[in-house]
Amino acid sequence: MDADTTPVDARAVDTLAVHAGREDLAGLGLHAPPIDLSTTYPSYDSRGEAARIDAFAATGEAPDGPPVYGRLGNPTVARFEAALATLEGTEAAVAFASGMAALSAVLLAQHATGRRHVVAVRPLYGCSDHLLTAGLLGTEVTWADPEGVADAIRTDTALVMVESPANPTLAEVDLAALAEACGPVPLLVDNTFATPVLQRPVTSGARLVLHSATKYLGGHGDVLGGVVACDEAFARRLRQIRFATGGVLHPLAGYLLLRGLSTLPVRVRAASATAAGLAARLAADPRVLRVHYPTLGGAMVAFETLADPHEVIARVRLITPAVSLGSVDTLIQHPASISHRIVPEDDRAASGVSDRLLRMSVGLEDAGDLWRDLDRALGESLATPLPVNGVRTLHAAEEEDRFVDA
């Protein structure tokens, strides 16, 4: 039987999600990817082993031949890395124990070149914001609007970081324009919310693509992981950082993430359709002040309530009040209290993270069931709306264009 000669980059994302990282299975006589749980591997050629370790130390290139040690690399994790790189359209990807471990590795890799300055656009995930602001890794950060990034770049700028759609406001950035403004400075895009199903940042000029793989890539709320998609040169530096610092992804997590990728397009599209419907219903509801939903689409919805958002959280029953996102079930949380609590209050407010804002990660439940739970949680319409801190209270009946912030 003739082999399929269709170029990989010409295949649809649905096909890539199913087959990437599994290309060699038929030749091995396997259908499901194996899980390699070994921490170490036997070798009777210690001279050859020494040479391979020296080569890795010098270049960061993944060693040829059998594995050496679990901290240097693992075959199961390598399958996930190869699959994610294919989906994002990059030469390589390097996986870590969490999204924050992945971001830390990027910063450390740049620090090794003597550059510690980062230009970043708010809002970011709260812990990413904290890592940059607190200087825990010796980083100096300049916060800028997208239009001000070019002016904020210095000779020692290591990278520019943005999240689009952003956590939790779902604000979007013109990535192509931002990449152009960066010039030779690498642009790092956190693509956790969009996933490669909705956008591939490298096609807009990004050099590095970050994922909290815990979210949509895993998709079932049962695995922690992070990954950076990039060119091979940067991947080599990341592998060296990972080996030195030990932030490795466990093989079982690598297996679960590879399995999660196979259903990623189906899950993202189904949840996105439900999320768009819920966003429209929330925008038409007089109990809701404002709805944030990206023009890109997606399964995330953020909305600001006239009522106390903590009471809304307390009244949901089908929807789970919990941190994180991207699971098959719908989650809701109050960013100002949890995911972005670590960000100073003034900085939260300036980047649009209102104390009234609720962030909802829409899952795969029936849209009608989810709306009934939200409707009950929102409670009765308020006769006297609560103060809105200078923001005019809008109602769907008054505004024909609703008030959905795209």
N, C-alpha and C positions, 0 to 999 in steps of 0.2 A: 504494500500500500504506500502510495506517495505521501511524503511528509507535507504538512501545511506550511507553505512558504510565505504566508501573509506576514508582512513586517509587523513587529509587536506594536509599534507606535500607530499602526493603522487600525488596530482592533479597538472595539468599543470597551468602555470602562467596565461594563458588565462582564465581558469575556475575560478581561485582564484580572478582574477581582477573583474569578473562579480558578483560573489556571496559573497565574503568576506564582512563582516559588515552588511549583509542582511539576515543572517541565521534565524532570528526570525520573519521575515515579514509575512510569510504565516500563522504562528500561530496567528498573530495579525489581520489577514484578510486584509493585505495590499500587494500591489505589488511594489509601489514606496516608498522609504524611506521618512518618514515624516520630516518636518523642525520644530524644537522646538525653538521658538524665545523668550521664557520667560527669563527674567532676574532674577526673584525670584520665589519661589514656596511656597505655603501655607503648614503650619504644625501646628496641634493642640497639638502636643506632644513636648513641649519645652524642657522637660528633655531628651527625646530621641534625640532631635536635638542637644542638648549640648553635649551629649555623642558621637554622630557621628562626631561633629566638633572637639572634643578633640582627637578622634582616628585619624582623618586626620592630625591634627597638630603634633601628636606624630610619625606617621608612613608614611604619604603621600599616604596611600592606598586609592583608590577611594571608597567613601562611598557606602555602600549597601542601597537599598531602593530608595525612590524618591529623585530627586535632591534637593539641598539646595539653591544654589545661582549661578548665571551664571559664576562668576569668579572662582568658585571651580570646576565646571564641567558642561557639557551640553550633552544631549543624542545624538544630531545630530553629534557633534564633536567627541563623543566617538565612533560612528559608523565608521567614517573615520579613527580614530586612530587604531581601531581593524583591519580594512581592510589593512592598510599600514603595520602593524606589521605582518600580515599573509603573505603579499607579500614579505617582507624582511626576513621572517623567524625568527623573534624575539618574545620574550614573550610579549612585550608591545611597545607602541609608544605614544608620548606626543606631541600634536600639539600646535603651537604658532601663533601669529599674522603675523609673517614673518620669513624668514630664518635667518635673523640676530638676531631676538628675540630668536630663538631656540638656536643659537650658544652662545648668551649671557647667556642664562639659563644654558647651559652646563658648561661654565666657572665659573659662580657663584656657581653652585652646587659643583664644585671641590674646589673653594676658601673656601667654608665652612668647608672643611676638613683640611685647612691650607696649601694647595698646590696651588701655583700660577704660577709655571713654566710650559711652554708649549714648546714642540719641534714641529716644523712645517716644511713642505716641500713646497717650492715654485715651480711653481706659485699656488696661491690660488685666489679665487674671490677677487677683489680689496678691497671690504669693509671688508672681513674677514681678509685680510692682515693688513689693517689699524687698525682694532679693536685689533689685537694682538700686532702690532708694537707700537701703540700709548699708550698702557697701560691704556686705558680708564676705564677698570674694574680692574686695578691693576695687570694685567698679565705681566709677564716677558717672552719673547719669545727668543728661540734660533733657528735660521734657519739652516737647515742641508740638505744635499743630502740624498737620501734614504740609501746609504751605510754608512753614518755617524751618523745615528739616534741613534744607540746603545751607541756610545761614548758621545752623547750630553745629554743623560738621566742622571738626578741627583736624589738624594733622595727626593727632593721636586717637582719632575715633576708630573704634574697633568694628562697630556695626551699627546699623539702624534697625530698631525692632518695632513691629506693629502687629496688631491682631485685627483681622478683618474677615467677617463681622466680629466686632469686639465683645468681650465679656465684661459686663452683662448688658450693655445698652444696645448691642447689635449694630452699632455705628459702622459704616463701611468707608473704606479708603480706596481711592483710585491707585491700585498697586503699580500700574505701568508708569503713571506720573511720579509716584513716590520713588520707584526704582531709578528713574531718570534723574531725579533730584539727588539721589545718593551718589551718583558718579561712580568712582571706583570702590567706594565703601560698600561692603556686603549688606544687602537687605535681608533681614530675618523676618519671615512671616509666620505667625502662629496660625495654622490652618485647622485647628481643632474643631471649630464650629462648622466650617464649610465642608471639610473633607475633600479629597480629590474628586469626589462625585460632582461637586458643585463648582469647584475652581482648582486650577493648578497654578499656584503662584509663580512657578519658574517660567511659565509662558509669558508672564508680565514683567520678567526681569529680576525676580527674587533669586538670591543665591542659596539661601538656606530656608528650609520649610520645617517647622516644629509642630509636633503633635503630642498632646497628652493622649497616648494610645488607650488609656483607661476609658476614654469616652466612646466615641463612635466606632473606632477601629475594632475594639473589643466588642462593644455593643450590648453586653449582657450584665454589666455591673459586677463582674466576678474576677477581674484581672487588673493589676496595676502595671503600667508601662509608659515609656516615652520613646520617641524616635525623632531623629533629624534626618531629613532627606537632603542630599547635597551632591556636589561633584566628588570624584574619587580622591582628589588631593586633600580636601577638607575632611573627608571621611577617615583618611589615614591618621590625621591629627586627633580626631575624636576617638578612634580606637586606642590610641596611645594614652589618652586621658582616661578612658574607661578602664584600661588595664591597670593604670597607676592608682586610680581612686577606688576602683572596685564597684562602681555603680552598675553592675551587670543585670541584664534581664534574665529571670529564671527560665529554663527550657520549657517548663509547663506553661508559663505565661506566653512564651513565644509561640507555642502550639495553639493556644487559645486565640491569640491575636491573628495568626494566620487563618484559622478557621473563621474568625469574625470577619475578615476581609472578604470572604467568599459571598457573604450576604449583605455587605455594606451598601451597594447601590440600591438593592431592594428595600432595605430598612430605611435608608435616608429618604428615598422618594416617597415611601408610604407615610412616614412620620411627617415629612414636609407638607404633604397634601392636607393632612389633618391639622397641622399647625397653622397653615394659611387660612383654613376655615375658622379655626378658633380665634385667630387674630382679627378677622373681619367681624365676628360676633362680639368680641370684646370691644372693638372700636365703635360699635353701634350701641354699646351699653352705657346708660347714663351713670352707672356706678363706677365707671372707669374714666380716669382723667386723660390718660394717654397710652397709646399702644406703640411699641417699637417692634418692627418686623422688617428684615432686610429685603432689598429689591432682589438680591440673589436667591431668596427663598431660604429653605432650611427648616429644621425642626425646633428651633429655639424661638420663643416668644417672650418679650418682656412687657410688662404693663404696670402703670401707676394707678393706684386705687384712691378713691375719695375716702373710703373707710380705712380704719386702722389695718395696715397690711399684716400685722401680727395676728389679728383676729381671723383674717382670711386663711392664713397658714393653719391656724388651729382648727378650722372647720372642714378642711378637705378630708375625704374618706377614701375615695378611689385613688386619687392622686397622692403620691408619697411625698411628705415634707422631708427633704433630704438634700444634702450637697451632692455635687457631681452632676453629670448629664450624659446624654447619649445612650441610655439604656433602652431596652424594649418597653419598659414601663415609664409612665410620666412622673417626673419629679418637679417639685417647686421649692423655691427657697427665697429668703430675703437677703440679698447681697450685702446690704449695709450692716447686717448683723453677723454674717457668716463669711462668705467667700471673699468679701472686700472689707471686712472689719479691720484688717491689719493696715489698710490704707488710711492715712490721716483724713479726718472728716472733711476738711476744707478741700483737699485734693479729690476726694470722692465727689463732692458736690460740683466742683469745677469741671469734672469730666462727665457729668450727667448721671452719676449714680445717686439718685434721689433716695431719701429715706422712705419714700412711698413705693419704690420700685420692687416688683416681684419678678423673678426670672423662672421661666417654666421650660423644661425640656420635655417636649411632647414625644410620647412613645407610640406603641402600635395598637393601643386600645381603640375601641369604637368611638368615633368622634361625638356621637350623641351622648354616650355614657360620660365622656369627659366633660362635655358642656354642662350636663346636669349636675355634676359634682362642683364645677366652678360656679354655676348659678347659685347653688345652695351656699357655697363658701363666701360668695360676695355679699350675701345677706340682702336685707331690704334696702331699697333706695333711701338715701338720707334726706330728711326734710331740710336740714341745714347742713350743707357740705362743710367738712372740716377746712381750716385755713390751708392754702396751697402755697404759702411762702412766695407770694408775688406772681405765681403762674396763674393765668386766667383759667377758671374752670370752664371746660368745654363739654358740650353734650352733642351727641350725634344729631339730635333734632335741630340743633342750632347751626351745625356746620355740615354742609352737604358733602364736603370733601373728607369728612371724618376728621381724624387727627392721628392717623397712623404715621409715625416717624420712620421713614424708610432709610 
